[in-house]
């Protein structure tokens, strides 16, 4: 199953993101095969500057909701209190998308 995970940063939490970025990437490394796409969302600023990061999203493959929730809860970003909100939904490729 594919899941979409969207997480909105707490306001004023850029330093939390920066401080935990290396640990977050290390956490994702063994899961790369399960992650279809992902990255930070950007605010209304230039759209190219790290200071415009407002959250993150990813689409990942998982066997169950429990696996996804475990992934979310154990992410160093989550443990550091970066996110104000997390939304997890099942997701599927649209008919117009020939990939996977």
C-alpha positions as CSV (number, residue, x, y, z in Angstrom):
1,X,0.0,0.0,0.0
2,X,1.1,3.5,-0.6
3,X,0.6,6.3,1.9
4,X,0.9,10.1,1.7
5,X,2.4,11.7,4.8
6,X,2.1,15.5,5.2
7,X,3.6,17.2,8.2
8,X,3.3,20.9,8.9
9,X,6.1,22.5,10.9
10,X,5.4,24.5,14.0
11,X,5.7,28.2,13.5
12,X,9.2,29.4,14.2
13,X,10.7,25.9,14.3
14,X,13.3,26.3,11.5
15,X,16.2,25.8,14.0
16,X,14.6,22.5,15.2
17,X,14.6,21.3,11.6
18,X,18.2,22.4,11.0
19,X,19.4,20.8,14.3
20,X,17.8,17.5,13.5
21,X,18.3,17.3,9.8
22,X,21.3,14.9,9.8
23,X,19.5,12.5,12.2
24,X,16.4,12.7,10.0
25,X,18.4,11.8,6.9
26,X,20.1,8.9,8.7
27,X,16.7,7.6,9.8
28,X,15.4,7.7,6.2
29,X,18.5,6.0,4.7
30,X,17.5,2.3,5.4
31,X,13.9,3.1,4.2
32,X,14.9,4.6,0.8
33,X,13.4,1.6,-1.1
34,X,10.0,2.3,0.5
35,X,10.0,6.0,-0.2
36,X,8.6,6.9,-3.6
37,X,9.1,10.7,-3.4
38,X,9.4,13.3,-0.6
39,X,10.9,16.5,0.6
40,X,10.2,19.8,2.3
41,X,7.3,22.0,1.5
42,X,8.1,25.7,0.9
43,X,6.2,28.8,1.9
44,X,5.4,32.0,0.0
45,X,9.0,33.2,0.0
46,X,11.4,32.7,-2.8
47,X,10.7,29.0,-2.9
48,X,14.4,28.2,-3.1
49,X,15.7,29.2,0.3
50,X,15.8,26.7,3.2
51,X,14.3,29.4,5.5
52,X,11.0,29.0,3.5
53,X,10.5,25.4,4.6
54,X,7.1,25.0,6.1
55,X,6.7,21.2,6.4
56,X,7.4,18.0,4.6
57,X,5.6,15.3,2.6
58,X,6.4,11.9,1.3
59,X,4.8,9.0,-0.3
60,X,5.9,5.7,1.0
61,X,5.1,2.1,0.6
62,X,4.1,0.2,3.8
63,X,2.4,-3.0,4.7
64,X,0.0,-1.4,7.2
65,X,-1.1,1.7,9.0
66,X,0.8,0.6,12.0
67,X,4.1,0.6,10.0
68,X,3.4,4.1,8.8
69,X,2.6,5.4,12.3
70,X,5.7,3.8,13.7
71,X,7.7,5.5,10.9
72,X,6.2,8.8,11.8
73,X,6.6,8.5,15.5
74,X,10.2,7.4,15.4
75,X,11.4,10.1,13.0
76,X,13.9,12.4,14.7
77,X,11.9,15.4,13.5
78,X,8.8,14.1,15.3
79,X,10.7,13.3,18.4
80,X,12.2,16.8,18.4
81,X,8.7,18.3,18.3
82,X,9.1,19.9,14.8
83,X,5.6,19.3,13.6
84,X,2.4,21.1,14.5
85,X,0.2,18.6,12.5
86,X,0.6,15.3,10.7
87,X,-1.8,13.9,8.1
88,X,-1.5,10.3,6.9
89,X,-3.7,9.0,4.1
90,X,-3.7,6.0,1.8
91,X,-2.7,7.1,-1.7
92,X,-2.6,5.6,-5.2
93,X,-1.2,6.7,-8.5
94,X,-3.7,8.3,-10.8
95,X,-4.7,6.7,-14.1
96,X,-2.7,9.4,-16.0
97,X,0.5,8.3,-14.3
98,X,2.3,5.4,-16.0
99,X,4.9,5.0,-13.3
100,X,4.7,2.1,-10.8
